[in-house]
Amino acid sequence: MSACIVGWAHLPFGKREGETLEDVIVKVAADAIGHAGIEPDQVDEIVLGHFNAGFSAQDFTASLVLQADDRLRFKPATRVENACATGSAAVRQGKRAIDAGASRVVLVVGAEQMTTTPGREIGQNLLRASYLPEDGDTPAGFAGVFGKIAHAYFQRHGDQSDALAMIAAKNHKNGVDNPYAQMRKDLGFDFCRQESDKNPFVAGPLKRTDCSLVSDGAAALVLADLETALTMKRAIAFRANEHVQDFLPMSKRDILLFDGCAEAWSRALANARVKLDDLSFVETHDCFTIAELIEYEAMGLAPRGEGAKIVLEGQTDKGGRLPVNPSGGLKAKGHPIGATGVSMHVLTAMQLAGEAGGIQVENANLGGIFNMGGAAVANYVSILERIK
């Protein structure tokens, strides 16, 4: 447990009109430093998670963080990306700098501005997170890729429309009490289940309510080594932090197994010396509802092909066996690509510190996080625990 989260900041996700990417990066970085109770000159290193892929004309963004305070000038700053897991890639790089003894305090920022991009270009940008020789002409872009996954899952395990609607309804209900969520509206099962003018099919069996939201947003956290963290107000330790990368082409693997997700969870639970049922809650990557369904099975919450039972029985509700996405997930919160993984770590830290407000899970002591890039290609799992 050499690295701990000691401070954080999170901006509301959504369409942030009148703000630039630079604006949100600068604001959230300054807020995280203030929340940690440190001075900017105590920061040893900066890591920015920013996917971009055409969302921003400014493509060299690491140094924008320095503009949060002149005292950050000359600090090492690096931008990292790993598709939709970009934020968790930034967290992991910051943690590894501390684990290696290269830094004592690291500022990690995740940010993306997506809503200023025309809709057609958004789909094209996101499709770059797939294997273009096989999926580059997929109708409906990246949603089409997951539409194919959903269709294949239905073919193998039967129609899962009820389960997908229940996942969407659960996450939207949870998001009502999350002040950072883009959509704070309880849509209900019936609306999510039925096709309508307001909820049309988007790709295969996936409707609009099965798809995460296009968002602007930023989140940041401050990491410190254990010795430093224990002198501070809060210390949320990493019991585990795993990264597993899988093949990019879906043709080289059984996509319905999310093997990379399963391997990341297996390693993380083993290294943390805990079982899945020891966790108080999980924040998982519901870019599409079919992803959350398969992730239940990959993490070991349900046998293969039986993930529907878990959600239909309410086991993943906020008061269930293992609450999943008490924040509302990407489904309600939004999915600004570079910010998502950092957001997951911030909201998990808030839960463990007892500072999550309306989305607080009772007696939360261990939190799990799964963030993925592409179709289970980049897979990151963290298990966090409060030690102070």
Beta strands, then each sheet from edge to edge (+ up, - down):
strand 1: 3-10
strand 2: 45-49
strand 3: 77-80
strand 4: 105-113
strand 5: 201-203
strand 6: 206-207
strand 7: 216-225
strand 8: 236-245
strand 9: 281-283
strand 10: 366-373
strand 11: 378-386
sheet 1: 3+ 2+ 4+ 7- 1+ 8- 11+ 10- 9-
sheet 2: 5+ 6-
end
